[in-house]
Amino acid sequence: MAIISDDARKPLSMADRVAAPAEERAEAYATFMVYAGRYTFTCDKVVTHVEVASLQNWVNTDQTRFVTMEGDRMNVGNTPMLRAGAMVKIQSVWGRLK
């Protein structure tokens, strides 16, 4: 499972996410991404076979991320993807707990 959130997300003005103003809901949706499914891991990549996602277009697709290891850290990056009209590459760093 991957849960990706932009920095400084704003809370909705009310607890009822369905009744919140459309602009607030759109902003909340645009700044948060979740996908999950079984995965295949090789020495340099992890492929998630998406079964559920906040973006329905990703369901039944494979999402490939490239992996490098540096000590207790794993760097995970995607191939460039379109976001807000621009091609971006997103990288995350995972650390192993001792």
ABEGO torsion letter per residue (X at the ends): XBBBBBBGBBBBABABAAABBAAAAAAAAAABBBBBEBBBBBAABBBBBBABBABAAABGBBBBBBBBBBEABBBBBBBBBBBGGBBBBBBBBBBBBX
